[in-house]
């Protein structure tokens, strides 16, 4: 019984590397500096100059990525066991209009 519990505890703690690219839905350009967080955790990353990121995610079957950047709508994307999750962000014109 104890062995089974240890096995299950170890299995749920296995992390998988998830990579991807964050782009603008408007023109497909890379979004450097976008924030990617695993919902409900403190695990996160920022995109590089090409909009790419790498993140270690536990339980990729139920994990959700929260992707945000100033001037764009925050988007939540389910990982669903994938090792590559590309995200396209829509511009948030209403938020930008408030700044001007």
C-alpha positions as CSV (number, residue, x, y, z in Angstrom):
1,X,0.0,0.0,0.0
2,X,2.8,2.5,0.9
3,X,4.6,1.6,-2.3
4,X,1.5,2.4,-4.4
5,X,1.1,5.7,-2.7
6,X,4.8,6.6,-3.2
7,X,4.5,5.6,-6.9
8,X,1.4,7.8,-7.4
9,X,3.0,10.7,-5.6
10,X,6.0,10.4,-7.8
11,X,4.0,10.1,-11.0
12,X,2.0,13.3,-10.4
13,X,5.2,15.2,-9.7
14,X,6.8,14.4,-13.1
15,X,7.3,17.6,-15.1
16,X,7.3,18.0,-18.8
17,X,9.0,20.7,-20.9
18,X,6.6,22.8,-22.8
19,X,7.8,25.1,-25.5
20,X,6.1,27.5,-27.9
21,X,5.9,30.9,-29.5
22,X,3.7,33.9,-28.7
23,X,2.6,36.0,-31.7
24,X,0.2,38.8,-32.5
25,X,-3.1,37.7,-34.1
26,X,-3.1,40.9,-36.1
27,X,0.1,40.4,-38.1
28,X,1.8,37.2,-36.8
29,X,4.8,39.1,-35.4
30,X,6.6,37.7,-32.4
31,X,5.8,39.2,-29.0
32,X,9.0,39.5,-27.0
33,X,8.6,39.8,-23.2
34,X,5.2,38.2,-23.0
35,X,4.4,36.5,-19.7
36,X,3.5,32.8,-19.5
37,X,2.3,31.5,-16.2
38,X,1.0,28.0,-15.3
39,X,-2.4,28.9,-13.8
40,X,-2.6,28.4,-10.0
41,X,1.2,28.2,-9.6
42,X,4.2,30.5,-9.4
43,X,5.8,28.7,-12.4
44,X,6.3,31.0,-15.3
45,X,8.5,32.3,-18.1
46,X,8.9,35.3,-20.4
47,X,9.3,35.1,-24.2
48,X,12.6,35.9,-25.8
49,X,13.3,38.3,-28.7
50,X,11.7,35.8,-31.2
51,X,8.6,35.3,-29.0
52,X,9.7,31.8,-27.9
53,X,9.5,30.3,-24.4
54,X,10.4,27.1,-22.5
55,X,8.6,26.1,-19.4
56,X,8.6,23.1,-17.0
57,X,5.0,22.0,-16.4
58,X,3.7,19.4,-14.0
59,X,0.5,17.5,-15.0
60,X,0.3,18.7,-18.6
61,X,-3.0,16.9,-18.9
62,X,-4.8,19.5,-16.8
63,X,-2.4,22.5,-16.9
64,X,-3.5,25.8,-18.2
65,X,-1.2,28.5,-19.4
66,X,-2.1,32.2,-18.8
67,X,-0.4,34.4,-21.5
68,X,-0.3,38.1,-21.2
69,X,1.3,41.2,-22.6
70,X,0.5,45.0,-22.3
71,X,-1.8,46.0,-25.1
72,X,-3.1,42.5,-25.7
73,X,-5.9,40.4,-24.2
74,X,-4.8,37.9,-21.6
75,X,-5.4,34.4,-23.0
76,X,-5.7,31.0,-21.2
77,X,-4.7,27.9,-23.1
78,X,-5.0,24.3,-22.0
79,X,-1.8,22.3,-22.4
80,X,-3.7,19.0,-22.9
81,X,-0.5,16.9,-22.8
82,X,1.2,18.8,-25.6
83,X,4.9,19.6,-25.6
84,X,4.5,22.6,-27.9
85,X,1.9,25.3,-27.3
86,X,1.9,28.3,-29.6
87,X,-0.3,31.2,-28.7
88,X,-1.7,34.0,-30.7
89,X,-2.8,37.1,-28.8
90,X,-5.5,39.5,-29.8
91,X,-4.9,43.3,-29.4
92,X,-6.9,44.9,-26.6
93,X,-7.9,48.2,-28.2
94,X,-10.1,49.2,-25.3
95,X,-7.2,49.1,-22.9
96,X,-4.9,50.9,-25.2
97,X,-7.5,53.7,-25.7
98,X,-7.6,54.3,-21.9
99,X,-3.9,55.1,-22.0
100,X,-4.3,57.8,-24.6
